[in-house]
């Protein structure tokens, strides 16, 4: 689970065209940092629980306050982390990142016009902000030679502004530039249909084609790993560590998000910000159980519920459900924050499957094809797959939590003489599931699949 401390709420110096936090900005006008309240809430965290600074843009906060929060994190866990658009990073920030072993996640979509979606008011101002972010990446990579923890991870959102057919060649060339620079980890996001996102809409067919193009390019990279491809293969194999994937690939209770808990700028608790698109920070109702993580903030125990998964499993696909989908066990309908449009036109209906369903299906089909070529039988082909699905449904019906590792014991995996990799000697594709650092929750083991992107 990620603990996100949002000291400035969703305040940001940029106005990204597709930002899913815009609804919160419109509803929540004041995001003043209440230092005493935030520190008091951090003090309530369990011993050893990590937290990461998020936003909005957390680096709007004065450096002295950033330094204090990173120091507290370091004292708790000997590490710290933050997610940023990178444009406000200075040498003094980097000195603090060194001191407190801070891992930095940076969000941007490309160089120059490829990043114009991260709008700063004018083209000139936007390009200036983009240039600052690229400087920060280069500087962090350079200093990572002496302080390895400084190697930044990147979130890149794919849309028509950077991955249209016309712009994709430059986008791919930029990935190679990052690889040559030494960057190691990228998380590719498909763009959510929020705010003004329709102006950058990339069709599901184009999105899946571009992703598979990048997947095919992976053998040419010396350093970069892209988490989405690694995780799809891991899930399709039913690996024993298949739960160490971003939360998008796990069942989620939209009103009591297990992947992410937040501490807002006034010290109040919150959940994953993808569930707050109407601008309200909903808290869970009282329940018979205890999620073991957030009860200390809200003053009562709460229970996880999985109505979304129960509904999707039995609802025909033509009505926004997932019934009969061969990739259900690996996907669960994806994140409720990116649900399809509701019948009344509401964007992101959490009751429905992901609006990127077609894209994910093609990616899972591509992953399954690759596994079959290496004589590994993908989970979608397992003879007992339907029985595993029924077991998951039964667990959810009893308010239990079922993840793939709980459902699929590693000894049940079907592997047919998987050939060794010519470079490392391991079974081929096994190394593709390694290097599981998280690209947007900057602690390496954090399960959250988004931030302010």
Secondary structure in CASP SS format (residue, H / E / C, confidence):
PFRMAT SS
TARGET T0000
AUTHOR 0000-0000-0000
METHOD secondary structure of the structure
MODEL  1
X C 1.00
X E 1.00
X E 1.00
X E 1.00
X E 1.00
X C 1.00
X C 1.00
X C 1.00
X C 1.00
X C 1.00
X C 1.00
X C 1.00
X C 1.00
X C 1.00
X E 1.00
X E 1.00
X C 1.00
X C 1.00
X C 1.00
X C 1.00
X C 1.00
X H 1.00
X H 1.00
X H 1.00
X H 1.00
X H 1.00
X H 1.00
X C 1.00
X C 1.00
X C 1.00
X C 1.00
X C 1.00
X C 1.00
X C 1.00
X H 1.00
X H 1.00
X H 1.00
X H 1.00
X H 1.00
X H 1.00
X H 1.00
X H 1.00
X H 1.00
X C 1.00
X C 1.00
X C 1.00
X C 1.00
X C 1.00
X C 1.00
X C 1.00
X C 1.00
X E 1.00
X E 1.00
X C 1.00
X C 1.00
X C 1.00
X C 1.00
X H 1.00
X H 1.00
X H 1.00
X C 1.00
X C 1.00
X H 1.00
X H 1.00
X H 1.00
X H 1.00
X H 1.00
X H 1.00
X H 1.00
X H 1.00
X H 1.00
X H 1.00
X H 1.00
X H 1.00
X H 1.00
X H 1.00
X H 1.00
X C 1.00
X C 1.00
X E 1.00
X E 1.00
X E 1.00
X E 1.00
X E 1.00
X C 1.00
X C 1.00
X C 1.00
X C 1.00
X C 1.00
X C 1.00
X H 1.00
X H 1.00
X H 1.00
X H 1.00
X H 1.00
X H 1.00
X H 1.00
X H 1.00
X H 1.00
X C 1.00
X C 1.00
X E 1.00
X E 1.00
X E 1.00
X E 1.00
X E 1.00
X E 1.00
X C 1.00
X C 1.00
X C 1.00
X C 1.00
X H 1.00
X H 1.00
X H 1.00
X H 1.00
X C 1.00
X C 1.00
X E 1.00
X E 1.00
X C 1.00
X C 1.00
X C 1.00
X H 1.00
X H 1.00
X H 1.00
X H 1.00
X H 1.00
X H 1.00
X H 1.00
X H 1.00
X H 1.00
X H 1.00
X H 1.00
X H 1.00
X H 1.00
X H 1.00
X H 1.00
X H 1.00
X H 1.00
X H 1.00
X H 1.00
X H 1.00
X H 1.00
X C 1.00
X C 1.00
X C 1.00
X C 1.00
X H 1.00
X H 1.00
X H 1.00
X C 1.00
X C 1.00
X E 1.00
X E 1.00
X E 1.00
X E 1.00
X E 1.00
X E 1.00
X C 1.00
X H 1.00
X H 1.00
X H 1.00
X H 1.00
X C 1.00
X C 1.00
X C 1.00
X C 1.00
X H 1.00
X H 1.00
X H 1.00
X H 1.00
X H 1.00
X H 1.00
X H 1.00
X H 1.00
X H 1.00
X H 1.00
X H 1.00
X H 1.00
X H 1.00
X H 1.00
X C 1.00
X C 1.00
X C 1.00
X E 1.00
X E 1.00
X E 1.00
X E 1.00
X E 1.00
X E 1.00
X C 1.00
X C 1.00
X C 1.00
X C 1.00
X C 1.00
X C 1.00
X H 1.00
X H 1.00
X H 1.00
X H 1.00
X C 1.00
X C 1.00
X C 1.00
X H 1.00
X H 1.00
X H 1.00
X H 1.00
X H 1.00
X H 1.00
X H 1.00
X H 1.00
X H 1.00
X H 1.00
X H 1.00
X H 1.00
X H 1.00
X H 1.00
X H 1.00
X H 1.00
X H 1.00
X C 1.00
X C 1.00
X C 1.00
X C 1.00
X E 1.00
X E 1.00
X H 1.00
X H 1.00
X H 1.00
X H 1.00
X H 1.00
X H 1.00
X H 1.00
X H 1.00
X H 1.00
X H 1.00
X H 1.00
X C 1.00
X C 1.00
X C 1.00
X C 1.00
X C 1.00
X C 1.00
X C 1.00
X C 1.00
X C 1.00
X H 1.00
X H 1.00
X H 1.00
X C 1.00
X C 1.00
X C 1.00
X C 1.00
X C 1.00
X C 1.00
X C 1.00
X C 1.00
X C 1.00
X C 1.00
X E 1.00
X E 1.00
X E 1.00
X E 1.00
X C 1.00
X C 1.00
X C 1.00
X C 1.00
X C 1.00
X E 1.00
X E 1.00
X E 1.00
X C 1.00
X H 1.00
X H 1.00
X H 1.00
X H 1.00
X C 1.00
X C 1.00
X C 1.00
X C 1.00
X C 1.00
X C 1.00
X C 1.00
X C 1.00
X C 1.00
X C 1.00
X C 1.00
X C 1.00
X C 1.00
X C 1.00
X C 1.00
X C 1.00
X C 1.00
X C 1.00
X H 1.00
X H 1.00
X H 1.00
X H 1.00
X C 1.00
X C 1.00
X C 1.00
X C 1.00
X C 1.00
X C 1.00
X C 1.00
X C 1.00
X H 1.00
X H 1.00
X H 1.00
X H 1.00
X H 1.00
X H 1.00
X H 1.00
X H 1.00
X C 1.00
X C 1.00
X H 1.00
X H 1.00
X H 1.00
X C 1.00
X C 1.00
X C 1.00
X C 1.00
X C 1.00
X C 1.00
X C 1.00
X C 1.00
X H 1.00
X H 1.00
X H 1.00
X H 1.00
X C 1.00
X C 1.00
X C 1.00
X C 1.00
X H 1.00
X H 1.00
X H 1.00
X E 1.00
X C 1.00
X C 1.00
X C 1.00
X C 1.00
X C 1.00
X C 1.00
X C 1.00
X C 1.00
X C 1.00
X C 1.00
X C 1.00
X C 1.00
X C 1.00
X C 1.00
X E 1.00
X C 1.00
X C 1.00
X H 1.00
X H 1.00
X H 1.00
X H 1.00
X H 1.00
X H 1.00
X H 1.00
X H 1.00
X H 1.00
X H 1.00
X H 1.00
X H 1.00
X H 1.00
X H 1.00
X H 1.00
X H 1.00
X H 1.00
X C 1.00
X C 1.00
X E 1.00
X C 1.00
X C 1.00
X H 1.00
X H 1.00
X H 1.00
X C 1.00
X C 1.00
X C 1.00
X H 1.00
X H 1.00
X H 1.00
X H 1.00
X H 1.00
X H 1.00
X H 1.00
X H 1.00
X H 1.00
X H 1.00
X H 1.00
X H 1.00
X H 1.00
X C 1.00
X C 1.00
X C 1.00
X C 1.00
X C 1.00
X C 1.00
X H 1.00
X H 1.00
X H 1.00
X H 1.00
X C 1.00
X C 1.00
X H 1.00
X H 1.00
X H 1.00
X C 1.00
X C 1.00
X E 1.00
X C 1.00
X C 1.00
X C 1.00
X C 1.00
X E 1.00
X C 1.00
X C 1.00
X C 1.00
X C 1.00
X C 1.00
X C 1.00
X E 1.00
X C 1.00
X C 1.00
X H 1.00
X H 1.00
X H 1.00
X H 1.00
X C 1.00
X C 1.00
X C 1.00
X C 1.00
X C 1.00
X C 1.00
X C 1.00
X C 1.00
X C 1.00
X C 1.00
X C 1.00
X C 1.00
X C 1.00
X C 1.00
X C 1.00
X C 1.00
X C 1.00
X C 1.00
X C 1.00
X C 1.00
END
